[in-house]
Amino acid sequence: MKPTPAVRAASLATLVAIWGTTWAVIRIGLGGIPPFTGVALRFGLAGVVLWGVAFAIGLRGSRLLAPWWLWTAQGLLTFGVSYGLVYWAEQWVPTGLTAVFFATFPLWVALLAHVALPGERMRPVGVVGLLIALGGVALLFSQDLQALGGPRVAFASALLPLAPLSSAIAQIVVKKWGSAVHPATLNAGSMLIASAAMGVLAFALERHRSVRFDAASVGSLLYLALLGTCVTFSLYFWLLRHMTATGLSLTAYAIPVVAVAVGAVVFDEPVTLPLLLGGLLVVAGTALAAVRRSPSSH
Protein backbone atom coordinates (compact mmCIF):
# COMPACT_ATOMS: atom_id res chain seq x y z
CA MET A 1 0.00 0.00 0.00
CA LYS A 2 1.34 3.43 -0.97
CA PRO A 3 2.12 5.63 2.06
CA THR A 4 0.05 8.75 2.66
CA PRO A 5 1.80 12.15 2.35
CA ALA A 6 1.84 12.44 6.15
CA VAL A 7 3.43 9.02 6.61
CA ARG A 8 5.96 9.74 3.90
CA ALA A 9 6.88 13.10 5.46
CA ALA A 10 7.27 11.53 8.91
CA SER A 11 9.43 8.75 7.47
CA LEU A 12 11.67 11.22 5.66
CA ALA A 13 12.03 13.33 8.82
CA THR A 14 13.04 10.24 10.78
CA LEU A 15 15.70 9.40 8.21
CA VAL A 16 17.14 12.92 8.34
CA ALA A 17 17.16 13.05 12.14
CA ILE A 18 18.93 9.71 12.57
CA TRP A 19 21.34 9.94 9.65
CA GLY A 20 22.19 13.52 10.55
CA THR A 21 23.63 12.32 13.87
CA THR A 22 25.39 9.17 12.64
CA TRP A 23 28.41 11.12 11.37
CA ALA A 24 29.23 12.23 14.90
CA VAL A 25 28.48 8.81 16.35
CA ILE A 26 30.89 7.22 13.85
CA ARG A 27 33.64 9.55 15.13
CA ILE A 28 32.84 8.56 18.72
CA GLY A 29 33.08 4.86 17.85
CA LEU A 30 36.44 5.35 16.12
CA GLY A 31 37.88 6.20 19.53
CA GLY A 32 37.79 2.50 20.42
CA ILE A 33 37.22 0.52 17.21
CA PRO A 34 39.30 0.87 14.00
CA PRO A 35 37.31 1.90 10.89
CA PHE A 36 37.06 -1.30 8.86
CA THR A 37 36.52 -3.36 12.00
CA GLY A 38 33.73 -0.97 12.94
CA VAL A 39 32.05 -1.32 9.54
CA ALA A 40 32.26 -5.13 9.72
CA LEU A 41 30.77 -5.22 13.25
CA ARG A 42 28.06 -2.68 12.47
CA PHE A 43 26.69 -4.45 9.43
CA GLY A 44 27.23 -7.93 10.81
CA LEU A 45 25.07 -7.07 13.82
CA ALA A 46 22.53 -5.22 11.70
CA GLY A 47 22.29 -8.07 9.20
CA VAL A 48 21.57 -10.63 11.92
CA VAL A 49 18.92 -8.37 13.46
CA LEU A 50 17.24 -7.82 10.10
CA TRP A 51 17.07 -11.56 9.42
CA GLY A 52 15.29 -11.88 12.75
CA VAL A 53 12.93 -9.10 11.74
CA ALA A 54 12.25 -10.83 8.42
CA PHE A 55 11.22 -14.02 10.23
CA ALA A 56 9.21 -12.08 12.81
CA ILE A 57 7.09 -10.35 10.17
CA GLY A 58 6.34 -13.64 8.46
CA LEU A 59 8.67 -13.68 5.48
CA ARG A 60 9.22 -17.25 4.31
CA GLY A 61 10.46 -19.16 1.30
CA SER A 62 11.23 -17.08 -1.77
CA ARG A 63 10.45 -13.85 0.12
CA LEU A 64 13.59 -14.46 2.17
CA LEU A 65 15.72 -14.67 -0.95
CA ALA A 66 17.18 -12.22 -3.43
CA PRO A 67 19.49 -12.81 -6.40
CA TRP A 68 23.02 -13.30 -5.13
CA TRP A 69 24.37 -10.72 -7.55
CA LEU A 70 21.92 -8.13 -6.18
CA TRP A 71 22.87 -8.87 -2.58
CA THR A 72 26.54 -8.66 -3.51
CA ALA A 73 26.22 -5.42 -5.49
CA GLN A 74 24.21 -3.74 -2.75
CA GLY A 75 26.46 -5.07 -0.02
CA LEU A 76 29.77 -4.09 -1.54
CA LEU A 77 28.72 -0.76 -3.06
CA THR A 78 26.47 0.67 -0.33
CA PHE A 79 27.76 -0.92 2.86
CA GLY A 80 31.30 -1.89 1.92
CA VAL A 81 32.95 0.71 -0.30
CA SER A 82 30.79 3.67 0.72
CA TYR A 83 30.85 3.19 4.48
CA GLY A 84 34.39 1.88 4.46
CA LEU A 85 35.51 5.18 2.92
CA VAL A 86 33.42 7.26 5.32
CA TYR A 87 34.72 5.48 8.43
CA TRP A 88 38.31 5.61 7.18
CA ALA A 89 38.09 9.32 6.25
CA GLU A 90 36.47 10.35 9.53
CA GLN A 91 39.69 9.50 11.32
CA TRP A 92 40.84 12.95 10.08
CA VAL A 93 38.04 14.76 8.25
CA PRO A 94 35.55 16.75 10.41
CA THR A 95 32.15 15.09 10.58
CA GLY A 96 30.30 18.09 9.16
CA LEU A 97 32.61 18.32 6.14
CA THR A 98 32.22 14.57 5.55
CA ALA A 99 28.44 14.96 5.52
CA VAL A 100 28.62 17.87 3.07
CA PHE A 101 30.75 15.84 0.68
CA PHE A 102 28.24 12.99 0.95
CA ALA A 103 25.48 15.46 0.07
CA THR A 104 26.59 15.04 -3.57
CA PHE A 105 24.82 11.67 -3.42
CA PRO A 106 21.61 12.96 -5.10
CA LEU A 107 23.75 14.55 -7.81
CA TRP A 108 25.29 11.20 -8.66
CA VAL A 109 21.85 9.58 -8.53
CA ALA A 110 20.48 12.21 -10.92
CA LEU A 111 23.29 11.65 -13.42
CA LEU A 112 23.06 7.87 -13.28
CA ALA A 113 19.25 7.86 -13.35
CA HIS A 114 19.34 9.97 -16.50
CA VAL A 115 21.14 7.12 -18.23
CA ALA A 116 19.65 4.06 -16.55
CA LEU A 117 16.07 4.97 -15.62
CA PRO A 118 13.92 6.18 -18.56
CA GLY A 119 11.34 7.80 -16.25
CA GLU A 120 13.92 9.99 -14.51
CA ARG A 121 15.55 12.04 -17.25
CA MET A 122 17.55 15.14 -16.37
CA ARG A 123 16.32 18.48 -17.72
CA PRO A 124 18.70 21.02 -19.31
CA VAL A 125 18.59 23.02 -16.07
CA GLY A 126 20.27 20.00 -14.51
CA VAL A 127 23.50 20.92 -16.31
CA VAL A 128 23.41 24.30 -14.58
CA GLY A 129 22.83 22.55 -11.28
CA LEU A 130 25.75 20.24 -11.94
CA LEU A 131 28.09 23.19 -12.52
CA ILE A 132 26.85 24.95 -9.37
CA ALA A 133 27.36 21.83 -7.26
CA LEU A 134 30.86 21.34 -8.67
CA GLY A 135 31.58 24.97 -7.80
CA GLY A 136 30.52 24.21 -4.24
CA VAL A 137 32.89 21.24 -4.07
CA ALA A 138 35.70 23.43 -5.43
CA LEU A 139 34.93 26.00 -2.72
CA LEU A 140 35.15 23.30 -0.05
CA PHE A 141 38.61 22.39 -1.30
CA SER A 142 39.65 26.06 -1.43
CA GLN A 143 39.81 26.27 2.35
CA ASP A 144 42.84 25.21 4.36
CA LEU A 145 41.82 21.58 4.84
CA GLN A 146 45.01 20.75 6.71
CA ALA A 147 44.09 23.31 9.36
CA LEU A 148 40.86 21.41 9.98
CA GLY A 149 42.53 18.24 11.16
CA GLY A 150 46.08 17.63 9.99
CA PRO A 151 47.95 16.75 6.79
CA ARG A 152 45.77 13.77 5.86
CA VAL A 153 42.53 15.75 5.68
CA ALA A 154 43.03 16.92 2.08
CA PHE A 155 43.88 13.43 0.82
CA ALA A 156 40.97 11.80 2.65
CA SER A 157 38.62 14.55 1.45
CA ALA A 158 39.70 13.94 -2.15
CA LEU A 159 38.60 10.30 -1.86
CA LEU A 160 35.33 10.99 -0.04
CA PRO A 161 33.26 11.75 -3.19
CA LEU A 162 33.73 8.10 -4.17
CA ALA A 163 31.52 7.12 -1.21
CA PRO A 164 28.31 8.80 -2.45
CA LEU A 165 29.09 7.69 -6.00
CA SER A 166 29.28 4.08 -4.84
CA SER A 167 25.97 4.40 -2.97
CA ALA A 168 24.34 6.08 -5.96
CA ILE A 169 25.29 3.20 -8.26
CA ALA A 170 23.77 0.78 -5.76
CA GLN A 171 20.54 2.79 -5.52
CA ILE A 172 20.08 2.75 -9.29
CA VAL A 173 20.71 -1.00 -9.38
CA VAL A 174 18.15 -1.62 -6.61
CA LYS A 175 15.58 0.70 -8.20
CA LYS A 176 15.97 -0.96 -11.59
CA TRP A 177 16.18 -4.63 -10.57
CA GLY A 178 15.38 -4.97 -6.88
CA SER A 179 12.08 -3.17 -6.28
CA ALA A 180 10.22 -6.46 -5.82
CA VAL A 181 12.57 -7.67 -3.07
CA HIS A 182 11.42 -7.01 0.50
CA PRO A 183 13.63 -4.34 2.17
CA ALA A 184 14.43 -6.57 5.18
CA THR A 185 15.56 -9.40 2.89
CA LEU A 186 17.52 -7.12 0.60
CA ASN A 187 19.37 -5.37 3.39
CA ALA A 188 19.96 -8.40 5.63
CA GLY A 189 21.74 -10.38 2.94
CA SER A 190 23.62 -7.33 1.65
CA MET A 191 24.83 -6.33 5.08
CA LEU A 192 26.14 -9.79 5.94
CA ILE A 193 28.06 -9.93 2.66
CA ALA A 194 29.49 -6.47 3.37
CA SER A 195 30.37 -7.50 6.93
CA ALA A 196 32.28 -10.53 5.66
CA ALA A 197 34.16 -8.50 3.04
CA MET A 198 35.03 -5.73 5.49
CA GLY A 199 36.01 -8.32 8.08
CA VAL A 200 38.60 -9.71 5.67
CA LEU A 201 39.87 -6.19 4.98
CA ALA A 202 40.01 -5.43 8.70
CA PHE A 203 42.02 -8.59 9.36
CA ALA A 204 44.47 -7.67 6.61
CA LEU A 205 44.94 -4.03 7.61
CA GLU A 206 43.93 -3.67 11.25
CA ARG A 207 44.78 -6.89 13.05
CA HIS A 208 47.64 -5.17 14.86
CA ARG A 209 45.48 -2.26 16.03
CA SER A 210 43.88 -2.37 19.46
CA VAL A 211 40.11 -2.67 19.84
CA ARG A 212 38.56 -1.20 22.97
CA PHE A 213 34.96 -2.09 23.83
CA ASP A 214 34.14 0.64 26.32
CA ALA A 215 30.80 2.36 26.91
CA ALA A 216 31.38 4.91 24.16
CA SER A 217 32.43 2.46 21.43
CA VAL A 218 29.78 -0.14 22.29
CA GLY A 219 27.06 2.51 22.53
CA SER A 220 28.16 3.91 19.19
CA LEU A 221 28.12 0.46 17.61
CA LEU A 222 24.62 -0.30 18.89
CA TYR A 223 23.25 3.08 17.81
CA LEU A 224 24.73 2.76 14.32
CA ALA A 225 23.71 -0.89 13.86
CA LEU A 226 20.16 -0.66 15.20
CA LEU A 227 18.95 2.88 14.56
CA GLY A 228 21.45 4.06 11.97
CA THR A 229 21.20 0.88 9.90
CA CYS A 230 18.29 -1.47 10.65
CA VAL A 231 15.66 1.23 11.08
CA THR A 232 16.91 3.70 8.50
CA PHE A 233 17.76 1.37 5.62
CA SER A 234 14.58 -0.65 6.01
CA LEU A 235 12.63 2.60 5.96
CA TYR A 236 14.67 3.98 3.08
CA PHE A 237 14.23 1.01 0.77
CA TRP A 238 10.55 0.72 1.70
CA LEU A 239 10.14 4.33 0.59
CA LEU A 240 12.17 3.61 -2.55
CA ARG A 241 9.39 1.25 -3.67
CA HIS A 242 6.94 4.18 -3.60
CA MET A 243 9.10 7.14 -4.67
CA THR A 244 11.53 7.92 -7.48
CA ALA A 245 15.19 7.19 -6.78
CA THR A 246 15.99 10.88 -7.29
CA GLY A 247 13.14 12.13 -5.12
CA LEU A 248 14.12 9.93 -2.20
CA SER A 249 17.78 10.86 -2.48
CA LEU A 250 16.82 14.45 -1.67
CA THR A 251 16.93 13.54 2.02
CA ALA A 252 20.67 14.09 1.64
CA TYR A 253 19.99 17.86 1.44
CA ALA A 254 18.94 18.18 5.07
CA ILE A 255 21.35 15.65 6.56
CA PRO A 256 24.51 17.81 6.33
CA VAL A 257 22.70 20.68 8.11
CA VAL A 258 22.09 18.40 11.07
CA ALA A 259 25.59 16.91 10.84
CA VAL A 260 27.38 20.28 10.76
CA ALA A 261 25.37 21.48 13.78
CA VAL A 262 26.05 18.27 15.75
CA GLY A 263 29.75 18.33 14.86
CA ALA A 264 30.07 21.93 16.02
CA VAL A 265 28.33 21.20 19.33
CA VAL A 266 29.83 17.78 20.14
CA PHE A 267 33.38 18.12 18.77
CA ASP A 268 33.72 21.91 18.55
CA GLU A 269 34.38 21.57 14.82
CA PRO A 270 34.90 24.92 13.05
CA VAL A 271 32.02 26.15 10.91
CA THR A 272 33.93 28.11 8.28
CA LEU A 273 32.56 30.40 5.58
CA PRO A 274 33.79 28.11 2.74
CA LEU A 275 32.06 25.18 4.46
CA LEU A 276 28.76 27.08 4.69
CA LEU A 277 28.89 28.56 1.18
CA GLY A 278 30.26 25.39 -0.40
CA GLY A 279 27.62 23.29 1.30
CA LEU A 280 24.90 25.70 0.15
CA LEU A 281 26.12 25.51 -3.46
CA VAL A 282 26.30 21.71 -3.33
CA VAL A 283 22.75 21.47 -2.03
CA ALA A 284 21.33 24.10 -4.41
CA GLY A 285 23.11 22.72 -7.45
CA THR A 286 22.12 19.17 -6.67
CA ALA A 287 18.50 20.27 -6.24
CA LEU A 288 18.52 21.77 -9.74
CA ALA A 289 20.18 18.67 -11.18
CA ALA A 290 17.47 16.51 -9.63
CA VAL A 291 14.56 18.32 -11.33
CA ARG A 292 12.68 15.98 -13.67
CA ARG A 293 10.21 16.44 -16.52
CA SER A 294 7.80 13.85 -15.16
CA PRO A 295 5.41 15.05 -12.43
CA SER A 296 5.80 11.66 -10.76
CA SER A 297 9.35 12.56 -9.81
CA HIS A 298 8.29 15.28 -7.38
C-alpha positions in Angstrom: 0.0 0.0 0.0 1.3 3.4 -1.0 2.1 5.6 2.1 0.0 8.7 2.7 1.8 12.1 2.4 1.8 12.4 6.1 3.4 9.0 6.6 6.0 9.7 3.9 6.9 13.1 5.5 7.3 11.5 8.9 9.4 8.8 7.5 11.7 11.2 5.7 12.0 13.3 8.8 13.0 10.2 10.8 15.7 9.4 8.2 17.1 12.9 8.3 17.2 13.1 12.1 18.9 9.7 12.6 21.3 9.9 9.6 22.2 13.5 10.6 23.6 12.3 13.9 25.4 9.2 12.6 28.4 11.1 11.4 29.2 12.2 14.9 28.5 8.8 16.3 30.9 7.2 13.9 33.6 9.5 15.1 32.8 8.6 18.7 33.1 4.9 17.9 36.4 5.3 16.1 37.9 6.2 19.5 37.8 2.5 20.4 37.2 0.5 17.2 39.3 0.9 14.0 37.3 1.9 10.9 37.1 -1.3 8.9 36.5 -3.4 12.0 33.7 -1.0 12.9 32.0 -1.3 9.5 32.3 -5.1 9.7 30.8 -5.2 13.2 28.1 -2.7 12.5 26.7 -4.4 9.4 27.2 -7.9 10.8 25.1 -7.1 13.8 22.5 -5.2 11.7 22.3 -8.1 9.2 21.6 -10.6 11.9 18.9 -8.4 13.5 17.2 -7.8 10.1 17.1 -11.6 9.4 15.3 -11.9 12.7 12.9 -9.1 11.7 12.3 -10.8 8.4 11.2 -14.0 10.2 9.2 -12.1 12.8 7.1 -10.3 10.2 6.3 -13.6 8.5 8.7 -13.7 5.5 9.2 -17.2 4.3 10.5 -19.2 1.3 11.2 -17.1 -1.8 10.4 -13.9 0.1 13.6 -14.5 2.2 15.7 -14.7 -1.0 17.2 -12.2 -3.4 19.5 -12.8 -6.4 23.0 -13.3 -5.1 24.4 -10.7 -7.5 21.9 -8.1 -6.2 22.9 -8.9 -2.6 26.5 -8.7 -3.5 26.2 -5.4 -5.5 24.2 -3.7 -2.8 26.5 -5.1 0.0 29.8 -4.1 -1.5 28.7 -0.8 -3.1 26.5 0.7 -0.3 27.8 -0.9 2.9 31.3 -1.9 1.9 33.0 0.7 -0.3 30.8 3.7 0.7 30.8 3.2 4.5 34.4 1.9 4.5 35.5 5.2 2.9 33.4 7.3 5.3 34.7 5.5 8.4 38.3 5.6 7.2 38.1 9.3 6.3 36.5 10.4 9.5 39.7 9.5 11.3 40.8 12.9 10.1 38.0 14.8 8.3 35.6 16.7 10.4 32.2 15.1 10.6 30.3 18.1 9.2 32.6 18.3 6.1 32.2 14.6 5.6 28.4 15.0 5.5 28.6 17.9 3.1 30.7 15.8 0.7 28.2 13.0 1.0 25.5 15.5 0.1 26.6 15.0 -3.6 24.8 11.7 -3.4 21.6 13.0 -5.1 23.8 14.6 -7.8 25.3 11.2 -8.7 21.8 9.6 -8.5 20.5 12.2 -10.9 23.3 11.7 -13.4 23.1 7.9 -13.3 19.2 7.9 -13.3 19.3 10.0 -16.5 21.1 7.1 -18.2 19.7 4.1 -16.5 16.1 5.0 -15.6 13.9 6.2 -18.6 11.3 7.8 -16.3 13.9 10.0 -14.5 15.6 12.0 -17.2 17.6 15.1 -16.4 16.3 18.5 -17.7 18.7 21.0 -19.3 18.6 23.0 -16.1 20.3 20.0 -14.5 23.5 20.9 -16.3 23.4 24.3 -14.6 22.8 22.6 -11.3 25.8 20.2 -11.9 28.1 23.2 -12.5 26.8 25.0 -9.4 27.4 21.8 -7.3 30.9 21.3 -8.7 31.6 25.0 -7.8 30.5 24.2 -4.2 32.9 21.2 -4.1 35.7 23.4 -5.4 34.9 26.0 -2.7 35.1 23.3 -0.1 38.6 22.4 -1.3 39.7 26.1 -1.4 39.8 26.3 2.4 42.8 25.2 4.4 41.8 21.6 4.8 45.0 20.8 6.7 44.1 23.3 9.4 40.9 21.4 10.0 42.5 18.2 11.2 46.1 17.6 10.0 48.0 16.7 6.8 45.8 13.8 5.9 42.5 15.8 5.7 43.0 16.9 2.1 43.9 13.4 0.8 41.0 11.8 2.7 38.6 14.6 1.4 39.7 13.9 -2.1 38.6 10.3 -1.9 35.3 11.0 0.0 33.3 11.8 -3.2 33.7 8.1 -4.2 31.5 7.1 -1.2 28.3 8.8 -2.4 29.1 7.7 -6.0 29.3 4.1 -4.8 26.0 4.4 -3.0 24.3 6.1 -6.0 25.3 3.2 -8.3 23.8 0.8 -5.8 20.5 2.8 -5.5 20.1 2.8 -9.3 20.7 -1.0 -9.4 18.2 -1.6 -6.6 15.6 0.7 -8.2 16.0 -1.0 -11.6 16.2 -4.6 -10.6 15.4 -5.0 -6.9 12.1 -3.2 -6.3 10.2 -6.5 -5.8 12.6 -7.7 -3.1 11.4 -7.0 0.5 13.6 -4.3 2.2 14.4 -6.6 5.2 15.6 -9.4 2.9 17.5 -7.1 0.6 19.4 -5.4 3.4 20.0 -8.4 5.6 21.7 -10.4 2.9 23.6 -7.3 1.6 24.8 -6.3 5.1 26.1 -9.8 5.9 28.1 -9.9 2.7 29.5 -6.5 3.4 30.4 -7.5 6.9 32.3 -10.5 5.7 34.2 -8.5 3.0 35.0 -5.7 5.5 36.0 -8.3 8.1 38.6 -9.7 5.7 39.9 -6.2 5.0 40.0 -5.4 8.7 42.0 -8.6 9.4 44.5 -7.7 6.6 44.9 -4.0 7.6 43.9 -3.7 11.3 44.8 -6.9 13.1 47.6 -5.2 14.9 45.5 -2.3 16.0 43.9 -2.4 19.5 40.1 -2.7 19.8 38.6 -1.2 23.0 35.0 -2.1 23.8 34.1 0.6 26.3 30.8 2.4 26.9 31.4 4.9 24.2 32.4 2.5 21.4 29.8 -0.1 22.3 27.1 2.5 22.5 28.2 3.9 19.2 28.1 0.5 17.6 24.6 -0.3 18.9 23.3 3.1 17.8 24.7 2.8 14.3 23.7 -0.9 13.9 20.2 -0.7 15.2 18.9 2.9 14.6 21.5 4.1 12.0 21.2 0.9 9.9 18.3 -1.5 10.6 15.7 1.2 11.1 16.9 3.7 8.5 17.8 1.4 5.6 14.6 -0.7 6.0 12.6 2.6 6.0 14.7 4.0 3.1 14.2 1.0 0.8 10.6 0.7 1.7 10.1 4.3 0.6 12.2 3.6 -2.5 9.4 1.3 -3.7 6.9 4.2 -3.6 9.1 7.1 -4.7 11.5 7.9 -7.5 15.2 7.2 -6.8 16.0 10.9 -7.3 13.1 12.1 -5.1 14.1 9.9 -2.2 17.8 10.9 -2.5 16.8 14.5 -1.7 16.9 13.5 2.0 20.7 14.1 1.6 20.0 17.9 1.4 18.9 18.2 5.1 21.4 15.6 6.6 24.5 17.8 6.3 22.7 20.7 8.1 22.1 18.4 11.1 25.6 16.9 10.8 27.4 20.3 10.8 25.4 21.5 13.8 26.0 18.3 15.7 29.8 18.3 14.9 30.1 21.9 16.0 28.3 21.2 19.3 29.8 17.8 20.1 33.4 18.1 18.8 33.7 21.9 18.6 34.4 21.6 14.8 34.9 24.9 13.1 32.0 26.2 10.9 33.9 28.1 8.3 32.6 30.4 5.6 33.8 28.1 2.7 32.1 25.2 4.5 28.8 27.1 4.7 28.9 28.6 1.2 30.3 25.4 -0.4 27.6 23.3 1.3 24.9 25.7 0.1 26.1 25.5 -3.5 26.3 21.7 -3.3 22.7 21.5 -2.0 21.3 24.1 -4.4 23.1 22.7 -7.4 22.1 19.2 -6.7 18.5 20.3 -6.2 18.5 21.8 -9.7 20.2 18.7 -11.2 17.5 16.5 -9.6 14.6 18.3 -11.3 12.7 16.0 -13.7 10.2 16.4 -16.5 7.8 13.9 -15.2 5.4 15.1 -12.4 5.8 11.7 -10.8 9.3 12.6 -9.8 8.3 15.3 -7.4 
